[in-house]
Amino acid sequence: MVREQLPHAGVSNGSLVIAGGVMLLTGAGLVGATALRRCRS
């Protein structure tokens, strides 16, 4: 894990929050794209 290499807990926590947000947005985007493809087809 990358967070284990970071010296400050605050930095690692912030990175986890950002990474989590990016993953959620990416997941939502994939789900939305899949839904649109299913509706169109």
C-alpha positions, -999 to +999 in steps of 0.1 A: +000+000+000+012+035-007-001+049+026+024+028+045+053+046+028+040+081+038+055+095+070+025+116+081-008+101+090-026+133+078-011+129+044-021+093+042-056+100+054-060+127+028-047+105+001-071+077+011-101+102+010-090+115-025-084+080-038-118+068-024-135+098-041-119+091-074-128+054-072-164+063-064-166+088-093-150+063-116-173+035-105-204+058-109-191+067-144-187+031-154-222+022-141-237+052-159-220+043-192-231+007-189-267+017-182-267+041-212-253+013-235-280-011-222-307+014-228-295+023-263-291-013-273 
